Structure formats: structure tokens, C-alpha cells
Amino acid sequence: MTGDAEGLRTATPEDLGAIMALERASFPTDAWSESAMRSELASPHGRYIVIEQGGAIAGYAGLRAVAGSHDGDIQTIAVAAASRGHGWGRALLTALIEEAERRGVRDLFLEVRADNPVAQALYGSEGFVEIGRRPHYYQPDDVDAIVMQADLRGRAAAVFTTPQESAVPGENGPDSADTAQITGAVPADSATGAA
């Protein structure tokens, strides 16, 4: 991780306001509701983390992995526009993968917008592969969701590319995928159906 980040830490209920401001800025058409995010932060089945810069939250990410289950879902990752390009999206993703491994998750899932090739390259570089699509999932934008899965039992063998090899032309590479609308399980009160 580069830049002036102060580090990763577990999100707390006191972070809700800052997380929601970043959520709305990052996903203006399909942001989670405040009540859905509050529930996620309080859930014993999840772990949300934030990254701080200059005393402010510059990014957040969440994992849902129910105790005893071998499946887990990366719920969301976002990094503020002004803080992108430092590898913080990758740092958040890596922290969630490590937490999933600690919880005994074998198969880790996420969904990513089909119109976000930079995020797709980031996930691919970390061993995620496309296993399906959900047509017209992200509304009102009418964008498909690409469903991706990582087999954490064979994760080291599944990571075939380096960040330079998976960079998307015209972008800052996979680390610039610092805002990625992804979801594994949509909270019940999510009005848009996109997490």
C-alpha cells in the first residue's frame, strides 16, 4: 500500500456517516440505504474495514461469512475518488480475503458491474474467475452483474497474473479499481437491489 494512508481498521458504528457519504458519492444510482449499511456494520456475520487518510475515511469494504459456512461474499469495496491509484482497493480486497480464510471460507463470491473492467482485472489478479452473469442487475443503469468466485483452497495457484499483466489499457491498472460496486448478498431492505 502506498500513499499517506494511516492504515486499515475495523469499521465501527461511528463510521456510518462517513461510509454513507462515500457510498453515495461512489454509487450515486444504486447506493445502499443507511439502514442496510447500519445492519451490515452490526452483523456478527460480517466484517467491515475502513482505510483512513488524514484522519478521514478514504475507503471501506465488507465481507459476509456466516460462522460454520464454507461460502463467503465480498459485499462492497469503495475508495474515495481523490484517494485512488495508491493500491488501497487491493489492500482492502486482500484484507477481506485474509479474513475469509481465517473464518474457514473455501469459496468466496462477489458481483461486479459489467461496465467496470478495471475492477474485474483487480479481482482476476487475485484469483477470482467469472462463473455467471445476472442480466440488468444494477438498476436504474440496466447494467449486468458479473458473478465471480475465488477458490480459497487453491488461491495461490489461481493467481496467474501480476498487476502489470492485468492492467487495462488507458487505466491506472488493477489497483485503480478502488471503487467497485460488488455484492454477494443483497440486504433485505436494499431498495435498488444492488449492494
N, C-alpha and C positions, 0 to 999 in steps of 0.2 A: 504494500500500500504506500503510495506516495502522496505528496501534498502536505497540508498542515492539519490533517485530521488528528483529533485528540484520542481517537480510538473507538472501539466498539464496546457497547454495554447493553445489558438487558433493558428493554423499554419498560417504563412504569406508567401507571395511570396518569401521572402528572405530565407525561409527554403527549397525551392525547391531542391537545390543541395544536401543538407544533406538527405532529404527524398528520392531522387532518388538513392543515394548511398546505403541507407538501403534497398530500394525496390529491387535493382539489387542483393544485397547480399542475401536477404531473398527469392527471387523468381527468381533464375537465368534462368529458362527456359521459364517463362511467365510473366516477369516484364512488368508493364505499360510503355508506352513511356513517355518521358519527356513532350511532348506536351499534352498528355492526363492528366497527373498529374497537369500540369500548369492550364489547363482548369478546373479541379476539384477544385483546390485551389481558383480559381477566381469566381466560380459559386455562384450565390446568392441562389441556391437551396441546397447547401451543407454546411457542417461544418466539417473541418478537424482540428484535435488536435494533438499536439505533447507532448511527455514527455521528459524532459531533465535530464541528469546526467552529472555532472562535466562540465557543460557549453555546452555539445554536445547533439544532438538529439539522444535519445536511443530508441524511438518508435514513431509511428504515427498511426492514424486511421481516417476513414472518413465515413460520413453519407450523404446520399442524401434524402431529403424530400422536395418536391415541395410544396410551400405555397398553402394551401387550400386542399391538398390531404390528405387522411387518411392512405395512404401507404407510407412506407419509406424503404430504403435499406441501410444496412451497406455495404459499398463499400470495405473496406480493413482494416486490423489490422496487424501491424508488430512491433516486438521488436527485437533489436539487439541481436545476439546470446550471447554476453558477458553479457547482462543485463537481461537475462531470469531467471525465478524462483523467482522473487520478487513480483509477483501478478500484474505486470504492464499491462499485457494483459487484465486481468479482470478489472483493473481501467479504461483503455481506453474503453472497451466494456460498462462498467457501465455509463461512461460519455456520450457515444453516445446514449444509451437507454434513459438517462435522457433528452438529447437534443431532441430526437424524441418525448418524452412525452410532452415537452414544445411546440413543433410545432404541437401538436394535432394528431400525428400519432397513429393509432389504431392497424395496422398490420405492423410489422417490419420484413423484409426479409433479408436473406443472403444466400450465397452459400459457401460451404466449400469443400475442396478436400476430396474425399472418403478415401484417404490414410493418413488422419490426425485425428486419433481417439482422441488425446489429445484436439485439438480444438473443436471437436464435443462434447466432455464431458463438456468443458467450456460453450459452447452455451446451451447445455441441462440443465446445472445447473442454467442458467439464464432464463429459461423458453422457449427456442426455441425447436421446435419439427420438425422432418423431415416430409416434405409434398410431396417430389418428388425427382427425380434424373434426371440429364442430362448426358447421357452416353457419354464418351470420350470427355468431355467438355474441360478439361485442356490439351492443346497441347503444345509442342510435346510429353508430357509424357503419353498421352492417359489415363488420369485418370478421372473418373466420378466426377461430381459436385453433392453434396447433397444439395438440396434446403431446407432451414429451415425457420420457421416462428414463431414469438412470438406475441401473442395477448396482447398488452399493456393494454387493458382494464381490463384484468384479470391476469396481470403479477404476482401479489403477490400470487395468488392461484396456479399459474402454476409452481412456483419454488418449486419442491418437494425435491430436494437433497441438501445436504451440500457439500462443496468442497471435504471433505474426502470421502463421499459416492460415488462421481462420478469420483474419481481418476482412471486413467488407470494403471493397473499393469505395473511396470517397468518404469514408467514416474514420473515426479515430481508433478503430479496431474493437475487439470484443469488450474491452474494458469500458468503452464509451456506452455500453448498453446499461447505463446506470439507471435508466428508468425503463422498467419493463412491466407492462400490465400482464401479470401472470396470476393464476389461481389454480388451486387444486379442488377446493370445496367452497362453494358459494355460500356465505352466511344466509340464513333463512330470511333475514329481513333486508337483504340487498335488493333495492328497488329495480336496479337495472339488469340484474342477472350477471353482472361482471364484477369480479372482485379485484 
